[in-house]
Amino acid sequence: MERFDRILPGEPLPLLHVSITREDLVRYAGAADDYVRQHWDHPFMIESGFPDVVVHGWLTFAHMCRAVEAWLPPEEARIAGFSVRYLAPTYPGRLSCGGTAVSRDRETIMLDLWARDAGGATTTAAEMKLVPA
C-alpha cells in the first residue's frame, strides 16, 4: 500500500493476478444485467470463429481497478477520470493486471494500465487520472 504524496513517475504498480472462470462470467452477467451470448454461449462462439467465450470488458477493467486500489487505496486517492481500450478479446483463465505511474503533479497522478492474458498478450489498456482523497 502506497501514499499519494510518495508516488513518482516511472513507479510500477504491483501485479494483480486473477483467474477468471465461467462461473465468474455468470455472476458478472447477473450483476451487470449483461447476458450477451458472447459471454456464455460456448458453441455459438466456436461457430463464430472464436476459441472460447469472451470475458466482459468491464469485468476486465474492474480487475485493473482492483490493482490500482491494492496499490493506492481509496483513503489515499480517488479516480478522477479514465479511458479504456479493448485491444483483443479476453478469454476465461489467468489475467494479470498492472501499470505504471507516468506523470504527476501536486494534485494528480496519471497512470498507464494494462491487462494481459496467460500468454502475455495485452488485451486491455487504460489511462487513469488519480487525485488525492
N, CA, C and O atoms as a GROMACS GRO file, in nm:
protein
  532
    1MET      N    1   0.084  -0.117   0.000
    1MET     CA    2   0.000   0.000   0.000
    1MET      C    3   0.090   0.125   0.000
    1MET      O    4   0.186   0.134   0.077
    2GLU      N    5   0.057   0.219  -0.085
    2GLU     CA    6   0.135   0.342  -0.102
    2GLU      C    7   0.059   0.462  -0.049
    2GLU      O    8  -0.057   0.452  -0.010
    3ARG      N    9   0.128   0.576  -0.049
    3ARG     CA   10   0.066   0.704  -0.017
    3ARG      C   11   0.073   0.793  -0.140
    3ARG      O   12   0.170   0.789  -0.215
    4PHE      N   13  -0.031   0.873  -0.160
    4PHE     CA   14  -0.041   0.959  -0.277
    4PHE      C   15   0.083   1.046  -0.294
    4PHE      O   16   0.138   1.057  -0.404
    5ASP      N   17   0.129   1.109  -0.185
    5ASP     CA   18   0.239   1.204  -0.195
    5ASP      C   19   0.375   1.140  -0.220
    5ASP      O   20   0.474   1.210  -0.242
    6ARG      N   21   0.382   1.008  -0.217
    6ARG     CA   22   0.510   0.938  -0.239
    6ARG      C   23   0.525   0.877  -0.378
    6ARG      O   24   0.632   0.825  -0.412
    7ILE      N   25   0.420   0.882  -0.458
    7ILE     CA   26   0.424   0.822  -0.591
    7ILE      C   27   0.507   0.908  -0.686
    7ILE      O   28   0.487   1.030  -0.693
    8LEU      N   29   0.598   0.845  -0.758
    8LEU     CA   30   0.682   0.915  -0.855
    8LEU      C   31   0.659   0.858  -0.995
    8LEU      O   32   0.626   0.740  -1.009
    9PRO      N   33   0.677   0.940  -1.099
    9PRO     CA   34   0.667   0.888  -1.235
    9PRO      C   35   0.765   0.772  -1.255
    9PRO      O   36   0.878   0.774  -1.206
   10GLY      N   37   0.720   0.673  -1.327
   10GLY     CA   38   0.800   0.554  -1.353
   10GLY      C   39   0.775   0.441  -1.254
   10GLY      O   40   0.819   0.328  -1.276
   11GLU      N   41   0.706   0.471  -1.144
   11GLU     CA   42   0.680   0.369  -1.044
   11GLU      C   43   0.579   0.266  -1.097
   11GLU      O   44   0.470   0.304  -1.141
   12PRO      N   45   0.614   0.139  -1.093
   12PRO     CA   46   0.521   0.036  -1.139
   12PRO      C   47   0.421  -0.002  -1.030
   12PRO      O   48   0.451   0.005  -0.911
   13LEU      N   49   0.302  -0.041  -1.072
   13LEU     CA   50   0.205  -0.098  -0.979
   13LEU      C   51   0.243  -0.243  -0.955
   13LEU      O   52   0.290  -0.310  -1.046
   14PRO      N   53   0.223  -0.294  -0.834
   14PRO     CA   54   0.240  -0.438  -0.813
   14PRO      C   55   0.139  -0.514  -0.899
   14PRO      O   56   0.026  -0.469  -0.917
   15LEU      N   57   0.180  -0.627  -0.950
   15LEU     CA   58   0.091  -0.706  -1.035
   15LEU      C   59  -0.023  -0.768  -0.955
   15LEU      O   60  -0.004  -0.811  -0.842
   16LEU      N   61  -0.139  -0.770  -1.017
   16LEU     CA   62  -0.254  -0.841  -0.963
   16LEU      C   63  -0.281  -0.957  -1.058
   16LEU      O   64  -0.302  -0.936  -1.177
   17HIS      N   65  -0.281  -1.078  -1.006
   17HIS     CA   66  -0.310  -1.197  -1.086
   17HIS      C   67  -0.444  -1.253  -1.042
   17HIS      O   68  -0.469  -1.273  -0.923
   18VAL      N   69  -0.530  -1.278  -1.140
   18VAL     CA   70  -0.661  -1.339  -1.112
   18VAL      C   71  -0.684  -1.450  -1.212
   18VAL      O   72  -0.621  -1.455  -1.318
   19SER      N   73  -0.774  -1.538  -1.178
   19SER     CA   74  -0.817  -1.643  -1.270
   19SER      C   75  -0.967  -1.624  -1.291
   19SER      O   76  -1.046  -1.640  -1.199
   20ILE      N   77  -1.005  -1.591  -1.413
   20ILE     CA   78  -1.146  -1.568  -1.445
   20ILE      C   79  -1.207  -1.698  -1.494
   20ILE      O   80  -1.160  -1.758  -1.590
   21THR      N   81  -1.313  -1.741  -1.426
   21THR     CA   82  -1.382  -1.866  -1.458
   21THR      C   83  -1.515  -1.838  -1.528
   21THR      O   84  -1.561  -1.724  -1.530
   22ARG      N   85  -1.574  -1.940  -1.582
   22ARG     CA   86  -1.707  -1.927  -1.640
   22ARG      C   87  -1.809  -1.890  -1.532
   22ARG      O   88  -1.904  -1.816  -1.558
   23GLU      N   89  -1.789  -1.941  -1.412
   23GLU     CA   90  -1.876  -1.903  -1.301
   23GLU      C   91  -1.868  -1.753  -1.275
   23GLU      O   92  -1.970  -1.689  -1.247
   24ASP      N   93  -1.748  -1.695  -1.283
   24ASP     CA   94  -1.733  -1.551  -1.268
   24ASP      C   95  -1.813  -1.476  -1.374
   24ASP      O   96  -1.874  -1.373  -1.346
   25LEU      N   97  -1.813  -1.529  -1.497
   25LEU     CA   98  -1.886  -1.464  -1.606
   25LEU      C   99  -2.036  -1.467  -1.580
   25LEU      O  100  -2.106  -1.369  -1.607
   26VAL      N  101  -2.085  -1.579  -1.528
   26VAL     CA  102  -2.228  -1.590  -1.496
   26VAL      C  103  -2.264  -1.490  -1.386
   26VAL      O  104  -2.365  -1.420  -1.397
   27ARG      N  105  -2.184  -1.484  -1.283
   27ARG     CA  106  -2.210  -1.389  -1.174
   27ARG      C  107  -2.205  -1.245  -1.223
   27ARG      O  108  -2.290  -1.164  -1.188
   28TYR      N  109  -2.104  -1.214  -1.304
   28TYR     CA  110  -2.092  -1.077  -1.355
   28TYR      C  111  -2.211  -1.043  -1.445
   28TYR      O  112  -2.265  -0.933  -1.437
   29ALA      N  113  -2.251  -1.138  -1.530
   29ALA     CA  114  -2.366  -1.114  -1.617
   29ALA      C  115  -2.489  -1.079  -1.535
   29ALA      O  116  -2.564  -0.988  -1.571
   30GLY      N  117  -2.511  -1.151  -1.426
   30GLY     CA  118  -2.625  -1.123  -1.340
   30GLY      C  119  -2.614  -0.988  -1.274
   30GLY      O  120  -2.712  -0.913  -1.268
   31ALA      N  121  -2.497  -0.954  -1.224
   31ALA     CA  122  -2.478  -0.826  -1.156
   31ALA      C  123  -2.490  -0.708  -1.252
   31ALA      O  124  -2.542  -0.603  -1.216
   32ALA      N  125  -2.441  -0.726  -1.374
   32ALA     CA  126  -2.440  -0.618  -1.473
   32ALA      C  127  -2.563  -0.621  -1.564
   32ALA      O  128  -2.584  -0.529  -1.644
   33ASP      N  129  -2.644  -0.725  -1.552
   33ASP     CA  130  -2.760  -0.745  -1.640
   33ASP      C  131  -2.714  -0.745  -1.786
   33ASP      O  132  -2.777  -0.684  -1.873
   34ASP      N  133  -2.603  -0.816  -1.812
   34ASP     CA  134  -2.542  -0.823  -1.944
   34ASP      C  135  -2.537  -0.970  -1.986
   34ASP      O  136  -2.443  -1.042  -1.951
   35TYR      N  137  -2.636  -1.013  -2.061
   35TYR     CA  138  -2.648  -1.154  -2.098
   35TYR      C  139  -2.619  -1.178  -2.247
   35TYR      O  140  -2.674  -1.271  -2.307
   36VAL      N  141  -2.534  -1.096  -2.305
   36VAL     CA  142  -2.498  -1.112  -2.445
   36VAL      C  143  -2.436  -1.251  -2.464
   36VAL      O  144  -2.354  -1.293  -2.383
   37ARG      N  145  -2.474  -1.320  -2.571
   37ARG     CA  146  -2.431  -1.459  -2.593
   37ARG      C  147  -2.281  -1.479  -2.594
   37ARG      O  148  -2.232  -1.586  -2.557
   38GLN      N  149  -2.206  -1.379  -2.636
   38GLN     CA  150  -2.061  -1.396  -2.646
   38GLN      C  151  -1.997  -1.424  -2.511
   38GLN      O  152  -1.883  -1.470  -2.506
   39HIS      N  153  -2.068  -1.396  -2.401
   39HIS     CA  154  -2.012  -1.416  -2.268
   39HIS      C  155  -2.048  -1.550  -2.205
   39HIS      O  156  -1.991  -1.587  -2.102
   40TRP      N  157  -2.142  -1.625  -2.266
   40TRP     CA  158  -2.183  -1.750  -2.202
   40TRP      C  159  -2.205  -1.866  -2.298
   40TRP      O  160  -2.202  -1.982  -2.255
   41ASP      N  161  -2.227  -1.840  -2.426
   41ASP     CA  162  -2.266  -1.946  -2.520
   41ASP      C  163  -2.143  -1.998  -2.596
   41ASP      O  164  -2.108  -1.948  -2.703
   42HIS      N  165  -2.078  -2.100  -2.538
   42HIS     CA  166  -1.956  -2.154  -2.595
   42HIS      C  167  -1.975  -2.207  -2.737
   42HIS      O  168  -1.897  -2.171  -2.826
   43PRO      N  169  -2.077  -2.291  -2.764
   43PRO     CA  170  -2.096  -2.340  -2.902
   43PRO      C  171  -2.116  -2.225  -3.002
   43PRO      O  172  -2.062  -2.230  -3.113
   44PHE      N  173  -2.191  -2.124  -2.964
   44PHE     CA  174  -2.212  -2.008  -3.052
   44PHE      C  175  -2.079  -1.940  -3.085
   44PHE      O  176  -2.055  -1.903  -3.200
   45MET      N  177  -1.993  -1.923  -2.984
   45MET     CA  178  -1.865  -1.857  -3.006
   45MET      C  179  -1.772  -1.942  -3.094
   45MET      O  180  -1.701  -1.888  -3.179
   46ILE      N  181  -1.773  -2.073  -3.075
   46ILE     CA  182  -1.692  -2.162  -3.159
   46ILE      C  183  -1.740  -2.151  -3.304
   46ILE      O  184  -1.659  -2.140  -3.396
   47GLU      N  185  -1.871  -2.155  -3.324
   47GLU     CA  186  -1.927  -2.141  -3.459
   47GLU      C  187  -1.893  -2.006  -3.520
   47GLU      O  188  -1.884  -1.992  -3.642
   48SER      N  189  -1.874  -1.905  -3.436
   48SER     CA  190  -1.841  -1.770  -3.482
   48SER      C  191  -1.692  -1.751  -3.505
   48SER      O  192  -1.649  -1.643  -3.546
   49GLY      N  193  -1.612  -1.856  -3.479
   49GLY     CA  194  -1.469  -1.849  -3.507
   49GLY      C  195  -1.382  -1.810  -3.390
   49GLY      O  196  -1.263  -1.783  -3.407
   50PHE      N  197  -1.439  -1.807  -3.270
   50PHE     CA  198  -1.361  -1.774  -3.151
   50PHE      C  199  -1.324  -1.902  -3.077
   50PHE      O  200  -1.395  -2.002  -3.089
   51PRO      N  201  -1.216  -1.902  -3.000
   51PRO     CA  202  -1.177  -2.023  -2.928
   51PRO      C  203  -1.255  -2.046  -2.799
   51PRO      O  204  -1.250  -2.155  -2.743
   52ASP      N  205  -1.328  -1.945  -2.751
   52ASP     CA  206  -1.399  -1.958  -2.623
   52ASP      C  207  -1.494  -1.840  -2.610
   52ASP      O  208  -1.500  -1.753  -2.697
   53VAL      N  209  -1.568  -1.836  -2.500
   53VAL     CA  210  -1.649  -1.720  -2.468
   53VAL      C  211  -1.556  -1.605  -2.431
   53VAL      O  212  -1.439  -1.627  -2.400
   54VAL      N  213  -1.607  -1.484  -2.435
   54VAL     CA  214  -1.527  -1.365  -2.410
   54VAL      C  215  -1.565  -1.305  -2.275
   54VAL      O  216  -1.683  -1.294  -2.241
   55VAL      N  217  -1.464  -1.269  -2.198
   55VAL     CA  218  -1.486  -1.203  -2.069
   55VAL      C  219  -1.543  -1.064  -2.095
   55VAL      O  220  -1.500  -0.995  -2.188
   56HIS      N  221  -1.639  -1.022  -2.013
   56HIS     CA  222  -1.695  -0.888  -2.023
   56HIS      C  223  -1.582  -0.785  -2.011
   56HIS      O  224  -1.496  -0.796  -1.924
   57GLY      N  225  -1.582  -0.686  -2.099
   57GLY     CA  226  -1.479  -0.583  -2.094
   57GLY      C  227  -1.476  -0.510  -1.961
   57GLY      O  228  -1.368  -0.483  -1.908
   58TRP      N  229  -1.592  -0.479  -1.907
   58TRP     CA  230  -1.596  -0.407  -1.780
   58TRP      C  231  -1.546  -0.493  -1.665
   58TRP      O  232  -1.495  -0.439  -1.567
   59LEU      N  233  -1.559  -0.624  -1.675
   59LEU     CA  234  -1.504  -0.712  -1.572
   59LEU      C  235  -1.351  -0.707  -1.577
   59LEU      O  236  -1.285  -0.702  -1.473
   60THR      N  237  -1.296  -0.709  -1.697
   60THR     CA  238  -1.151  -0.696  -1.711
   60THR      C  239  -1.105  -0.563  -1.650
   60THR      O  240  -1.008  -0.560  -1.575
   61PHE      N  241  -1.174  -0.454  -1.684
   61PHE     CA  242  -1.136  -0.324  -1.630
   61PHE      C  243  -1.153  -0.319  -1.478
   61PHE      O  244  -1.075  -0.253  -1.410
   62ALA      N  245  -1.252  -0.386  -1.426
   62ALA     CA  246  -1.272  -0.389  -1.280
   62ALA      C  247  -1.150  -0.450  -1.211
   62ALA      O  248  -1.108  -0.403  -1.105
   63HIS      N  249  -1.093  -0.554  -1.270
   63HIS     CA  250  -0.972  -0.614  -1.212
   63HIS      C  251  -0.853  -0.517  -1.224
   63HIS      O  252  -0.768  -0.513  -1.135
   64MET      N  253  -0.848  -0.440  -1.330
   64MET     CA  254  -0.742  -0.339  -1.343
   64MET      C  255  -0.758  -0.235  -1.231
   64MET      O  256  -0.658  -0.191  -1.173
   65CYS      N  257  -0.880  -0.197  -1.202
   65CYS     CA  258  -0.906  -0.102  -1.093
   65CYS      C  259  -0.869  -0.162  -0.958
   65CYS      O  260  -0.820  -0.092  -0.869
   66ARG      N  261  -0.891  -0.292  -0.941
   66ARG     CA  262  -0.850  -0.359  -0.818
   66ARG      C  263  -0.699  -0.349  -0.798
   66ARG      O  264  -0.652  -0.332  -0.686
   67ALA      N  265  -0.624  -0.361  -0.908
   67ALA     CA  266  -0.478  -0.349  -0.898
   67ALA      C  267  -0.439  -0.210  -0.849
   67ALA      O  268  -0.348  -0.196  -0.767
   68VAL      N  269  -0.508  -0.107  -0.899
   68VAL     CA  270  -0.480   0.030  -0.856
   68VAL      C  271  -0.514   0.045  -0.708
   68VAL      O  272  -0.435   0.100  -0.631
   69GLU      N  273  -0.631  -0.002  -0.669
   69GLU     CA  274  -0.676   0.014  -0.530
   69GLU      C  275  -0.588  -0.063  -0.431
   69GLU      O  276  -0.568  -0.016  -0.319
   70ALA      N  277  -0.537  -0.178  -0.470
   70ALA     CA  278  -0.448  -0.253  -0.381
   70ALA      C  279  -0.316  -0.178  -0.360
   70ALA      O  280  -0.252  -0.192  -0.256
   71TRP      N  281  -0.277  -0.100  -0.458
   71TRP     CA  282  -0.152  -0.025  -0.454
   71TRP      C  283  -0.170   0.110  -0.385
   71TRP      O  284  -0.089   0.149  -0.301
   72LEU      N  285  -0.276   0.181  -0.421
   72LEU     CA  286  -0.305   0.315  -0.368
   72LEU      C  287  -0.452   0.316  -0.326
   72LEU      O  288  -0.539   0.342  -0.409
   73PRO      N  289  -0.482   0.287  -0.199
   73PRO     CA  290  -0.619   0.264  -0.154
   73PRO      C  291  -0.706   0.391  -0.157
   73PRO      O  292  -0.654   0.502  -0.167
   74PRO      N  293  -0.838   0.372  -0.148
   74PRO     CA  294  -0.931   0.485  -0.155
   74PRO      C  295  -0.908   0.593  -0.048
   74PRO      O  296  -0.948   0.708  -0.067
   75GLU      N  297  -0.844   0.556   0.063
   75GLU     CA  298  -0.814   0.656   0.165
   75GLU      C  299  -0.706   0.754   0.116
   75GLU      O  300  -0.694   0.864   0.170
   76GLU      N  301  -0.630   0.715   0.017
   76GLU     CA  302  -0.521   0.797  -0.037
   76GLU      C  303  -0.557   0.867  -0.167
   76GLU      O  304  -0.514   0.980  -0.191
   77ALA      N  305  -0.635   0.802  -0.252
   77ALA     CA  306  -0.662   0.858  -0.385
   77ALA      C  307  -0.800   0.814  -0.434
   77ALA      O  308  -0.853   0.711  -0.393
   78ARG      N  309  -0.854   0.895  -0.523
   78ARG     CA  310  -0.978   0.857  -0.590
   78ARG      C  311  -0.960   0.874  -0.740
   78ARG      O  312  -0.879   0.955  -0.786
   79ILE      N  313  -1.037   0.798  -0.815
   79ILE     CA  314  -1.032   0.805  -0.961
   79ILE      C  315  -1.106   0.930  -1.007
   79ILE      O  316  -1.224   0.949  -0.974
   80ALA      N  317  -1.037   1.014  -1.083
   80ALA     CA  318  -1.097   1.137  -1.134
   80ALA      C  319  -1.130   1.127  -1.284
   80ALA      O  320  -1.197   1.214  -1.339
   81GLY      N  321  -1.083   1.022  -1.348
   81GLY     CA  322  -1.112   1.002  -1.489
   81GLY      C  323  -1.037   0.881  -1.542
   81GLY      O  324  -0.937   0.838  -1.485
   82PHE      N  325  -1.088   0.827  -1.652
   82PHE     CA  326  -1.022   0.712  -1.714
   82PHE      C  327  -1.069   0.697  -1.857
   82PHE      O  328  -1.175   0.747  -1.895
   83SER      N  329  -0.988   0.628  -1.936
   83SER     CA  330  -1.028   0.583  -2.069
   83SER      C  331  -0.975   0.442  -2.085
   83SER      O  332  -0.866   0.409  -2.037
   84VAL      N  333  -1.053   0.358  -2.151
   84VAL     CA  334  -1.020   0.217  -2.166
   84VAL      C  335  -1.022   0.181  -2.314
   84VAL      O  336  -1.109   0.226  -2.388
   85ARG      N  337  -0.924   0.100  -2.356
   85ARG     CA  338  -0.920   0.049  -2.494
   85ARG      C  339  -0.914  -0.103  -2.488
   85ARG      O  340  -0.827  -0.160  -2.423
   86TYR      N  341  -1.007  -0.166  -2.554
   86TYR     CA  342  -1.009  -0.312  -2.562
   86TYR      C  343  -0.937  -0.351  -2.691
   86TYR      O  344  -0.985  -0.325  -2.801
   87LEU      N  345  -0.821  -0.412  -2.675
   87LEU     CA  346  -0.732  -0.438  -2.788
   87LEU      C  347  -0.753  -0.576  -2.849
   87LEU      O  348  -0.732  -0.595  -2.968
   88ALA      N  349  -0.794  -0.672  -2.767
   88ALA     CA  350  -0.816  -0.810  -2.812
   88ALA      C  351  -0.911  -0.875  -2.713
   88ALA      O  352  -0.921  -0.830  -2.598
   89PRO      N  353  -0.981  -0.979  -2.755
   89PRO     CA  354  -1.071  -1.047  -2.660
   89PRO      C  355  -0.993  -1.103  -2.542
   89PRO      O  356  -0.881  -1.153  -2.556
   90THR      N  357  -1.054  -1.094  -2.426
   90THR     CA  358  -1.002  -1.160  -2.307
   90THR      C  359  -1.085  -1.286  -2.288
   90THR      O  360  -1.208  -1.279  -2.287
   91TYR      N  361  -1.020  -1.399  -2.272
   91TYR     CA  362  -1.088  -1.526  -2.254
   91TYR      C  363  -1.074  -1.572  -2.109
   91TYR      O  364  -0.983  -1.528  -2.038
   92PRO      N  365  -1.163  -1.659  -2.064
   92PRO     CA  366  -1.150  -1.711  -1.927
   92PRO      C  367  -1.011  -1.770  -1.905
   92PRO      O  368  -0.950  -1.825  -1.997
   93GLY      N  369  -0.964  -1.758  -1.783
   93GLY     CA  370  -0.832  -1.808  -1.747
   93GLY      C  371  -0.755  -1.702  -1.672
   93GLY      O  372  -0.813  -1.609  -1.616
   94ARG      N  373  -0.624  -1.717  -1.671
   94ARG     CA  374  -0.537  -1.627  -1.596
   94ARG      C  375  -0.533  -1.489  -1.661
   94ARG      O  376  -0.525  -1.475  -1.783
   95LEU      N  377  -0.539  -1.388  -1.575
   95LEU     CA  378  -0.530  -1.249  -1.618
   95LEU      C  379  -0.436  -1.177  -1.522
   95LEU      O  380  -0.448  -1.190  -1.400
   96SER      N  381  -0.342  -1.102  -1.576
   96SER     CA  382  -0.251  -1.021  -1.494
   96SER      C  383  -0.278  -0.875  -1.524
   96SER      O  384  -0.292  -0.835  -1.639
   97CYS      N  385  -0.286  -0.795  -1.418
   97CYS     CA  386  -0.313  -0.652  -1.432
   97CYS      C  387  -0.201  -0.573  -1.367
   97CYS      O  388  -0.153  -0.609  -1.259
   98GLY      N  389  -0.161  -0.466  -1.432
   98GLY     CA  390  -0.055  -0.382  -1.378
   98GLY      C  391  -0.051  -0.250  -1.449
   98GLY      O  392  -0.145  -0.213  -1.520
   99GLY      N  393   0.057  -0.178  -1.430
   99GLY     CA  394   0.070  -0.049  -1.495
   99GLY      C  395   0.184   0.030  -1.436
   99GLY      O  396   0.265  -0.021  -1.359
  100THR      N  397   0.188   0.158  -1.474
  100THR     CA  398   0.296   0.247  -1.433
  100THR      C  399   0.240   0.387  -1.411
  100THR      O  400   0.152   0.432  -1.484
  101ALA      N  401   0.293   0.456  -1.310
  101ALA     CA  402   0.267   0.599  -1.294
  101ALA      C  403   0.348   0.671  -1.400
  101ALA      O  404   0.471   0.659  -1.402
  102VAL      N  405   0.283   0.745  -1.488
  102VAL     CA  406   0.355   0.809  -1.598
  102VAL      C  407   0.383   0.957  -1.573
  102VAL      O  408   0.479   1.012  -1.628
  103SER      N  409   0.301   1.021  -1.492
  103SER     CA  410   0.327   1.161  -1.459
  103SER      C  411   0.254   1.195  -1.329
  103SER      O  412   0.163   1.125  -1.285
  104ARG      N  413   0.298   1.305  -1.271
  104ARG     CA  414   0.230   1.352  -1.150
  104ARG      C  415   0.260   1.499  -1.130
  104ARG      O  416   0.364   1.550  -1.172
  105ASP      N  417   0.168   1.565  -1.064
  105ASP     CA  418   0.192   1.697  -1.010
  105ASP      C  419   0.133   1.695  -0.869
  105ASP      O  420   0.100   1.588  -0.818
  106ARG      N  421   0.120   1.807  -0.809
  106ARG     CA  422   0.072   1.809  -0.670
  106ARG      C  423  -0.068   1.750  -0.656
  106ARG      O  424  -0.099   1.689  -0.553
  107GLU      N  425  -0.152   1.768  -0.757
  107GLU     CA  426  -0.293   1.731  -0.747
  107GLU      C  427  -0.335   1.609  -0.827
  107GLU      O  428  -0.446   1.560  -0.809
  108THR      N  429  -0.249   1.558  -0.915
  108THR     CA  430  -0.289   1.445  -0.999
  108THR      C  431  -0.174   1.348  -1.021
  108THR      O  432  -0.056   1.385  -1.021
  109ILE      N  433  -0.212   1.224  -1.039
  109ILE     CA  434  -0.121   1.120  -1.084
  109ILE      C  435  -0.186   1.057  -1.207
  109ILE      O  436  -0.304   1.022  -1.203
  110MET      N  437  -0.110   1.044  -1.315
  110MET     CA  438  -0.161   0.977  -1.434
  110MET      C  439  -0.098   0.838  -1.444
  110MET      O  440   0.023   0.822  -1.428
  111LEU      N  441  -0.182   0.739  -1.470
  111LEU     CA  442  -0.138   0.601  -1.482
  111LEU      C  443  -0.164   0.548  -1.620
  111LEU      O  444  -0.263   0.583  -1.684
  112ASP      N  445  -0.074   0.463  -1.668
  112ASP     CA  446  -0.100   0.377  -1.784
  112ASP      C  447  -0.119   0.238  -1.726
  112ASP      O  448  -0.032   0.188  -1.654
  113LEU      N  449  -0.231   0.175  -1.758
  113LEU     CA  450  -0.265   0.042  -1.705
  113LEU      C  451  -0.279  -0.058  -1.818
  113LEU      O  452  -0.300  -0.020  -1.933
  114TRP      N  453  -0.267  -0.186  -1.784
  114TRP     CA  454  -0.285  -0.292  -1.882
  114TRP      C  455  -0.337  -0.419  -1.814
  114TRP      O  456  -0.321  -0.439  -1.694
  115ALA      N  457  -0.400  -0.502  -1.896
  115ALA     CA  458  -0.438  -0.638  -1.856
  115ALA      C  459  -0.381  -0.731  -1.962
  115ALA      O  460  -0.393  -0.706  -2.082
  116ARG      N  461  -0.318  -0.840  -1.915
  116ARG     CA  462  -0.255  -0.936  -2.007
  116ARG      C  463  -0.308  -1.076  -1.980
  116ARG      O  464  -0.332  -1.114  -1.866
  117ASP      N  465  -0.324  -1.150  -2.087
  117ASP     CA  466  -0.373  -1.288  -2.074
  117ASP      C  467  -0.260  -1.382  -2.035
  117ASP      O  468  -0.146  -1.339  -2.015
  118ALA      N  469  -0.292  -1.510  -2.024
  118ALA     CA  470  -0.193  -1.610  -1.979
  118ALA      C  471  -0.072  -1.616  -2.072
  118ALA      O  472   0.038  -1.651  -2.027
  119GLY      N  473  -0.089  -1.583  -2.198
  119GLY     CA  474   0.021  -1.584  -2.293
  119GLY      C  475   0.104  -1.456  -2.294
  119GLY      O  476   0.203  -1.447  -2.366
  120GLY      N  477   0.062  -1.358  -2.213
  120GLY     CA  478   0.135  -1.232  -2.205
  120GLY      C  479   0.088  -1.125  -2.301
  120GLY      O  480   0.144  -1.015  -2.304
  121ALA      N  481  -0.016  -1.155  -2.380
  121ALA     CA  482  -0.068  -1.056  -2.474
  121ALA      C  483  -0.153  -0.953  -2.400
  121ALA      O  484  -0.235  -0.988  -2.315
  122THR      N  485  -0.133  -0.826  -2.432
  122THR     CA  486  -0.213  -0.720  -2.372
  122THR      C  487  -0.349  -0.718  -2.440
  122THR      O  488  -0.360  -0.694  -2.560
  123THR      N  489  -0.453  -0.743  -2.361
  123THR     CA  490  -0.590  -0.743  -2.415
  123THR      C  491  -0.662  -0.612  -2.391
  123THR      O  492  -0.752  -0.575  -2.466
  124THR      N  493  -0.621  -0.540  -2.285
  124THR     CA  494  -0.689  -0.418  -2.247
  124THR      C  495  -0.586  -0.317  -2.197
  124THR      O  496  -0.494  -0.352  -2.124
  125ALA      N  497  -0.602  -0.192  -2.238
  125ALA     CA  498  -0.515  -0.084  -2.193
  125ALA      C  499  -0.603   0.030  -2.142
  125ALA      O  500  -0.715   0.049  -2.190
  126ALA      N  501  -0.552   0.104  -2.046
  126ALA     CA  502  -0.630   0.215  -1.991
  126ALA      C  503  -0.536   0.325  -1.945
  126ALA      O  504  -0.420   0.302  -1.913
  127GLU      N  505  -0.591   0.445  -1.942
  127GLU     CA  506  -0.527   0.558  -1.878
  127GLU      C  507  -0.617   0.599  -1.764
  127GLU      O  508  -0.740   0.596  -1.778
  128MET      N  509  -0.558   0.636  -1.650
  128MET     CA  510  -0.639   0.671  -1.534
  128MET      C  511  -0.577   0.793  -1.466
  128MET      O  512  -0.455   0.804  -1.452
  129LYS      N  513  -0.664   0.885  -1.425
  129LYS     CA  514  -0.622   1.003  -1.351
  129LYS      C  515  -0.666   0.985  -1.206
  129LYS      O  516  -0.783   0.957  -1.178
  130LEU      N  517  -0.571   1.000  -1.114
  130LEU     CA  518  -0.600   0.991  -0.971
  130LEU      C  519  -0.578   1.127  -0.907
  130LEU      O  520  -0.489   1.202  -0.947
  131VAL      N  521  -0.660   1.158  -0.807
  131VAL     CA  522  -0.645   1.280  -0.727
  131VAL      C  523  -0.644   1.239  -0.580
  131VAL      O  524  -0.690   1.130  -0.546
  132PRO      N  525  -0.591   1.326  -0.493
  132PRO     CA  526  -0.590   1.290  -0.352
  132PRO      C  527  -0.731   1.270  -0.297
  132PRO      O  528  -0.826   1.334  -0.342
  133ALA      N  529  -0.743   1.181  -0.200
  133ALA     CA  530  -0.874   1.153  -0.140
  133ALA      C  531  -0.916   1.268  -0.051
  133ALA      O  532  -1.023   1.264   0.009
   0.00000   0.00000   0.00000
